[in-house]
Amino acid sequence: MAQTYHTTVGSRRYRFSGLAELMAKATPPRSGDRLAGVMAESAEERVVAQMVLAELPLTTFLNDALIPYEQDEITRLIIDDHDAKAFAPLKHLTVGDFRNWLLSDYATSEALAAARPGITPEMAAAVSKLMRNQDLMLVAKKCQVTTAFRNTIGLPGRLSTRLQPNHPTDDVTGIAASILDGLLYGSGDAVIGINPATDNVAQSIKLMRLMDDVIQKYEIPTQSCVLTHVTNTLEAIEQGAPVDLVFQSIGGTEATNRSFGFDLSTLAEAEAAAQTLNRGTVGRNVMYFETGQGSSLSADAHHGLDQQTCEARAYAVARKFNPLLVNTVVGFIGPEYLYDGKEITRAGLEDHFCGKLLGVPMGCDVCYTNHANADQNDMDNLLTLLGVAGCNFVMGIPGSDDIMLNYQTTSFHDALYARRVLGLKAAPEFEQWLAKMQIFQDVSTHRLNDQLPAAFANSLRHLPKGSD
């Protein structure tokens, strides 16, 4: 039977019937939790829940599973992979004490890295609920997570970008033009990643070959990915396609992932298959995952949990498979889950903090849908905050407007802005390539070359003439 948590404030007694309700009521407000009926009824109830949560021992999360062990393979993964030795220095702490330690000078980058295997997603989610935005940023900045494939992502002082050249009809000429445009603005060191408009194996292989041709021709130290279903990528590997990264959208419950058409064994099979290709040059991180608050609720697979806690549990799935990239597509699902710019900003900082704390190489698609109460100024703010907080990568899309997925995100120019204003650089191998190709006159300032390199300018004349 679930433990009941209660306290009295003044003359009023508050009661929370279980850990899931306490966590949900302590969460900063968002429309998805209101839709699910789990949000605090008032600001006062929220603060009380946060006070009770702050006094909760961290060991509670090892003894009181939010989703029963027998019912959910993500719960089993979290419990079975927990490192008691790494947790030992934190074992005596409450959630409030944990927050204080994270913000202290004792929680160095080295100490945080050592503690990662002992921190569960629920612990990360719980402590985030007690933190201001600046707290989330300060701790995330100290959490360094570095990965590598053909370049090295996540090093201090670096901000990488996913070049996202989507096209509503998968037209090869349009995609190639967008790739060229992004490269000339210094975008694409995290990955050149396409969401296919037509999601099948044949089309995925066609797009993989297009990107591989560009990468090989210009000797670009980056990786490609077609964001198709993991089973399609497995079949593409069997057919000899040039697969760099395996993609899959993931959630924080077994039921969510089954609604997406996979389970943990599928991901294990895909990672093993990609490793056999040996396509990386400086590292072997071959997985790319995307997440987003609200996915479990939209699949009716949230088990009564708040959406941010479900999101944190997805990072347990991610870190199991040592990904190169994990991307929270923070405002993509819509205002039913994150209503406005304020909620999107908070969610983006929470996701980045929780992922980094758990050792996941977090990036963020700083985005919103056109029917959300948000605009590009909100995205500018979140982009800047994430850059300060040490985000591994963001998106780069022509004009900030994804013409295939129909949502607003960050552009090649936005990424340049973030690098310039915060003094950040691209991945080191990619930075050297930008200098070699004379795309930037000065890589330290990301000043664009006024005269486009001749080889790249001439490439415009040799783009493929449409799709087959």
C-alpha positions, 0 to 999 in steps of 0.5 A: 500500500502506498505511503501517505504524506501529510503536513499541517500549515496553519490551520489547514492539513494537507494530505498526499496519497502516495509518492506519485501525487506528492511529486506531481503536486510539487511540480511547477505548473504546466498545462499537461499536468492540468490536463491529466488532473495531477497538478496542484490546485493552488500555489499554496498546495504546490509550495506545501508539496515542495516542502514535504518533498524536500524532507523526503530521504533519497532512499525513498525512491529506491524503496517506493517505485512510482510504477511497480517493478513487475509491471514496467521494464523501465522501472526494472532497468532503473532498479537493476542498474542502480549503483549502490557504491556511487550512491553511498555518499548521497545515501543520508541526504534528503531531497532538500539536502541533495539540492544544497549539495548540488549547488555547493562547491563540493559538487564539482564536475568530477564529483557529479560524474562519480555520483551519476550511476547512483542517481535515479531519474526520480531523484533527479526529477524530485530535486529539480522541482525544488530548484529555480531556473538559475539553480537548474542552469548552475548545476547543469553547467557543472555536469559535463557529458562528452560523446564522440563518433566522427567528432567530439561533442559536449566539451566545455566551451562548445555548442554543436548543432544538428543540421535539419534539412527537412523537406515536405516531399523529400526532394533531394535538390531541396534537401541538398540545398539546405545542407549546403546552406547550413554548412556555410553557416557552420552548422551540422557538427552534432549531426546532419539529421533528416526527418523523412516525409515518407517514412519507409526503408527505401526512402530512408536508404536514399536519404542516407546515401545522399548525406553520406555522399556529401560527408564523404565528398567534402571529408566532413567530420560529422555524422548523418542520421535519418530519423526513421523508426528503429526497425527501419534502420535495422532493415537498412543496415541489413541491406548495406546502407551507410548508417551512422546513427540509429534514431528512436523517439523514447519515453519513460514508461514501458507502455509509452515505448510499446505504443512507439513500437519497440522495447529495450531489447529492440534498442539493444539489437539496433545498437549492436548492429550499428556497432558492427559497421565501425563507421565512427572515427574518433568514438563509438557512440551510435545512438540518437534519441529524442524525447519530450514532456507529454509523450507518455500522457499523449499515449495514455501511458503515464500511470498517473505520473506528472509529465516531467517525472515521466520525461526524466525516466526516459533518460534512464533508457537513453543512458543504458545505450550510450547515445551520441545525442539525446534531444528534448524536443521541448515545445513540439507536442503543443500547448496542451502539454506546455502552454506558453513560453514560460512553461516551455522555458522551464521544461527545457531547463528541467530536461537539460538539468535532469539529463546532464545530472544522469550522464546523458548528452543533452541537447534541446530543440528550442521550439514551439508550435504555431498554436502555442502562446509563444513566439521567437523571442521566447525561443531566443531567451531559452536558447541563451539560457541553455547556452549558458547552462552548457547544452551540448547541441541545438537545432539549425534549420533554414529560417527557423521554420521546419517546412515539413514538420510545421513548427518553429525552432532555431535557425543557422543564424540563431546558432551563430548568435549563441556561439558569438554572444557566449564565446562558444565554438563548434566541435573541435574537429568540425571547427578545424574543417570550417577553417580548412574550407575557409567557411569562417574567416576567424573560427574564434569569432565565427565570422563568416567568409565574405567570399564563399569558398569556390568549391562550395559555391560551384556545388550549387550548380551540381545539386541532384535534379529532384528526387526519383 
